[in-house]
Every structure is written in structure tokens, then in C-alpha cells.
Amino acid sequence: MSDPTLTAAAALDAIDEGVLVQDSETQVVYANRAAGELLGVDRDDLRGRSELPTPSECLSESGEALPERWPGADALRTGRPQRPRVMGLQRPDGGMRWVRVSARPIGRSVLTSLLDVTALRNAEEDAATLASRLGGDRKAKRGNGNGNGHKPGKGVLSPREHQVVELLASGNTGEEVAERLGISPATVRVHVRNATGKLGASTRTQAVAIAVARGEVAAP
């Protein structure tokens, strides 16, 4: 009969999601193949380390800036799972890798998972660049008198969703949008979720880019 521990280790090495296990002192006691590849560090070198590579940027899933730290320590400190965050990691070869990181305490240890979202992040940035370019073209046409009388197609957003997305496009955070509109942050999140679904987007950033590109909201 085969050893189930070996079978489990082999299974973890076969998946593309990175897995780290840290003890109560945040020292890495296990790292699978994908974790080493995502971090750009040999997994044997990760074992025993309490310091992980410092992220160059750390964002919530809605795109708001977070402290540039790993969630494992927070999971151990609070005893609660940490919401996923998107972290930009500068690799030793000079490349940038974006990962979606979450952490969950298990007894006196913490399990951290890392999912590569580099391709999605790059696609969002490309969409935002395209939206900005399209917005600039529309402004130029209006300035030259070529855009007079142009009416964009019927929007899919409700008036309140339109307000929320337009304020987000202008660089406001979710909390700032809530304050300006006199509604709760939770209500803002509901409007963002609804707008994201109507626009066929997968993230807030992508929803804003699509709304600008469609002409539903003004380009920043």
C-alpha cells in the first residue's frame, strides 16, 4: 500500500496553484513546485525562511491599494482567513509576476495559496490603455467639431451604477464614492458587482475600462 503522504505531495506538485505552509513563526515548512516557480525561488531555498519576497505592489481584488505585506502573518495573528489580494512580485530575472494570494490558518500553521493572474492583469491594463486612447480620440473629435451630434448607444448601466463607475473612473476609492454619493461602502460594492456583470467584466478595473471604451462614462 502506497504512503498517502507521498501521494498528497505528488498531487500538490502537479497543480499550477502555488501552495505554502508556514508554522507559527511564519517559517516556511512546505512549498510546492508552483510556489517556487511563481516566487522565482527554488522551493528548497524557501524552506525555513520566514521572510518572503517583498511585493512591489499589493491591491485588493477591487483594485484598492493595500499594505505591501503577505497575508499569512495576518491570518496567524487574527486566526481568521484573509481575503484574497493581488500582489506584484519582481522576479530575480527582472520580470514581473502578478499573483492572487489568500491565506487560511490551520491550527498553529497557515496555508497560503498563490494563483498566477499575470495574463489577466496585463489584459486589464491593455483594456484601460485602449479605453484611454478611445476617450482621447472622442475628445479630439469634439474639439475639431467632428463629433457634434454624436449619440452613443443606449447604456446598460442604471443611473446609480453610472454614477458609481464614473466616480471610480475618476480615481476615487470605494469609500470615497460612498461618501460623495451618501451611501454605504457595502451599497457601492453591490453597484460595482451589478455593473461588472452587465458590462461582461471580471473585475472592477476591467468594468471601468469597458464602460469608458463603450462611451458610457467619460474618460478620466
N, C-alpha and C positions, 0 to 999 in steps of 0.2 A: 504493500500500500504506500503510495507516494506521500511525502511530507506536505501537508496543506500550506505550511508557511512558505515553502519554496514555490508552490503553485500560485499563491497570492502575490508573491514578489514578481514572478514572471508575468502575471496578468497586469500588474501596475506598470511594469516596464514596457508593455505592449501598447498602452494607451498614449494618446497625444497630449493629454492634460497633465501638467506638472503637479507633483504631489510632494509636499514637505511635511515631516513630522518633527516638532521641536518639543523639548522637555520643559519643565517648569522654569528653567533658567534661560529659555529660548535657544538653547544649543540644538543644532540640527542632529537628529539621531537617525533620520532616514530621508533619502532623496531619490526619486525615481529617475529614469533616463531623461524624460521630457523636462523635468525641473532643471537638471544640469544644462540641457541644451538651451532652454529659454533664458537662463541666467548667464549663459556663456562661461560657466564654471564647471570643471569636472566634478561629478557628484561625489567622488571620493574626497575631494578637497572641501566640499560643503559640510561633510560630517564633522561634528564637533565645533562648528562655527556658531557663534551667537549673533554675529553681525552679517546681514545680507547686503548685497549691493544697494547703495542709496539711489532711490528713484530720482530722475531728473524732473519728473512732473507726476502729480498724483491728483486724480479727478474722481468725483462721484460719477455714477452712471448717467446722471443728468447733465454732466459737464461742469459742475462747480468745483473750484479748487479746494483741495484738502491738504492737511499737513503731510509733508513728504515722508511718511513712515509706513512700515509694514503693519498689517492688521493683527498679526499673531500676538504681539505684546498686549494689545488692547483686549483681545479675546481672553488671554490668560488673566489680565487684571480685572476684567468685569465678569468673567465666567459666562459670557454670552457670545453667540455667533456675531461676527461683524459683517455689515453689508458689503457687497462687492464694491471694489474700487478699481479704477483703470489707472495703471501705472506705466510710465515711460521709463524703460531701462536702457541705459547706454552700455552697449556690449564692449568687451575688450577689443574687438576688431573695428570699433568705431561706428558700427551700425546701431540703429535704434529699434528696440522691440517693445511693442505695447502689449501688456498682459492684463487680463481681468482677474483680480486677486480677491479671494474670500478666505476667511479663517473661522474655524469652529473648535471650541475647546472640547477635549475628550479626556475626562478625568483631570490629571495634573499635566496633561500634554495638550498640544494644539496641532490641528491638521490644517495646513494651508494649501489651497488649490490654485493653480495658475493656468489660465486659458489664453492662448495666443490670439489676440484680436488686432494684430498689426494690419492685416489686409482690410478689415472693416474700418479701422481708424484712418487709413490712407484714403479709402473711398469717401469717407465723410469729409476729409479735408479737400479732396478733389471737387466734391459737390459744393462745398462752401465757396471755393475759388470760382467755380463756374457761375454760381449764383451772384457773386460779387461782380463778375465780368458782365453778366447779363444786365444787372442793375445799372452798371456804368453805361452800358450801351443805350439803355432806355433813357437815362438822364441826358445823354448826349443828343439823342434824337429830339427830346423835348426842347433842349436848348437851341437846336437848329430849326425848330419849328416843324420838324418832320413827324413829330409824334402827336400832334394835336388831333383830338377827336378819337384817339385810340382807346378802346374799352376792352380791358382784359376779360377773359371768360369768367363765367359765374364761379365764385369761390365755393369751396366745400366747408369752410370753417364758419362756425356760428359767430355772431358779433363779439361775444366774450372771448372765445377761443382766438379770434383775430387779434383782439387787444393783447392777450397774453403772449402770443407768438411774436407780435410786433415789438413788444417791450423786451422780450428775450433777444430778438434780433438786434436790438439797440445796445445790447451788452448788459442788461440788468440781470441780477441773480433772481432765483425763485422767490427769495424773501423780499427783495426789493419790488418785484412785480406785485406781490401780495400787499405790501404797504401802499404802493401807488394806487392800486385798484380798491383798497379797503376790504380785501377778502383774506381768508386764511391761507397759509402755505399749502395746507392739505388740499384746498379747493384749487389752487394753482396747479398742483400736481395732477388733479383729475382732468383739468382742462388740457394740460400738456399731453396726458395719456390719450385723451379723446382726439386731439389734433394730430398726434403722431399716427394713430390708427387711420384717420381719414386721409392723411397725406401718403399713406403707404410707407412710412418711415419706420426705422427700428430704434432710433434714439432721438433725444431732444435736439441734438445738434443737427442731425440729418433732417428732422422735421422743419427746423428753421431754414435750412439751406433750400429745401424743396419749396417751401412757401415763398421764399424770395424769388427763386427761379421761376415759379409759376406766376409771379406778379401779385400774389395775394397780400403780401406785406411789402413795405418799402425796404429797399436795400439800405443797410447801415451806412 
